[in-house]
């Protein structure tokens, strides 16, 4: 397990997600102030935003002012969420894992209770075994 590579991949994914959130924010703002530009940005962004850095690069070639605006919003969002993000991730994963374990335990205990064990099936079906004492 290469933890450094996992961290790099996580940063790239988070950066792309923050880019997506910044685009949504800018689209909302433009929808109120410049609907034609919002429409253009919406169409431009479709199917391009999976890689945030490549998206910004291609947007710079088309509309540098929008690229700068999205980068500013993305940076603002990053500054706001990074303070509490590590703790939220740890707590969220811990709680989710606990819930998955609880559900799994409930499933396996219900399964075990609903299916009789082979010994009890054999005893119930064997007429030679007499459970009563005379």
Buried (B, 14 or more C-beta within 10 A) or exposed (E): EEEEEEEEEEEEEBBBBBBBBBBEBBBEEBBEEEEEBBEBBEEBBEEEBEBBEEBBEBBBEEBEEBBEBBBEBBEEBBEEEEEEEEEEEEEEEEEEEEEEEEEEEEEEEEEEEEEEEEEEEEEEEEEEEEEEEE
